[in-house]
Amino acid sequence: MSRIHEALKKAEEEKSPTRSAPGAGPLDFAGDVAEPSPLGTLYPQMPGGAPTPEFCLGLEELRGRCAKPGWKMNPDYDVFSAKQTSFPCAEQFRTLRARLYRLREKNPIRILLVTSTLPGEGKTFVALNLALAITRQHERGALLIDADLRASRLHVRMGAPSAPGLSDYLNGRADEFSVLQADAKADLFLIPAGRFVPNPAELLANGLLKGLLDRVSPLFDWVILDAPPVLAVSDAGVLAGLCDGVIVVVRAGATAHDLVQTTLQEFRGKNLLGVVLNRAEREANYGAYSYGYGVDTK
């Protein structure tokens, strides 16, 4: 049995119940998964910041009001692309999708954080393809947010403009409609990372992101944040407090078990949903973790 599985198994045995899925085990999925202008708010708010439900936009109206730059998705990172031949990998993402919906039956989970221990484990790949799996269902909308303001990758994988984006919104230089991008066909939306900023941790914690998530999350079936690696910077811990659940991506056979344990400890007792084992091999024995495929390294 691999060292990484031993570490994950031990961490799961020690894991205390989480806010999002008390009593549930890990996802055990192995896939390769300044105020903005008032004119830009998605819908008016009542005193105290609560949304006014009767003024909520529908998904189609939102699509009509945000940017549609015409993404050029890189087929190497889209497991559902016609150019991809990895059917088992696409099926693994459908499995991950189904398990998330099952967790939702027990607890309200809508805003999901995807992170990893170190760079290069495939968190962006997992976040992107999970969103694609969700939007392949009928009338299921997903919003991807590139919250990795230090080393953004989502816009590159999707062939999308990088700005204006999240950093511009958090700086008060853009409103919601300015930073939102939409696919012209599927119910997939994107907020890219935006322009480089020297103070990403402070921006993510300034309170504006929470307000943005409160306003946009009712419009989507899932909101998925691609976060920086846990051990590299403090951003993921800050972002986790704004999300309903956390998925940690671990690259099989590459990440030291003690580092994985440290990462899981970061979210233990909070909202850890489970682990996605990335780039697993068919022949390897991962115990409860079934095999999967992957091509990404970022």
Beta strands, then each sheet from edge to edge (+ up, - down):
strand 1: 111-116
strand 2: 142-146
strand 3: 181-182
strand 4: 188-191
strand 5: 222-226
strand 6: 245-251
strand 7: 272-278
sheet 1: 3+ 4- 2- 5- 1- 6- 7-
end
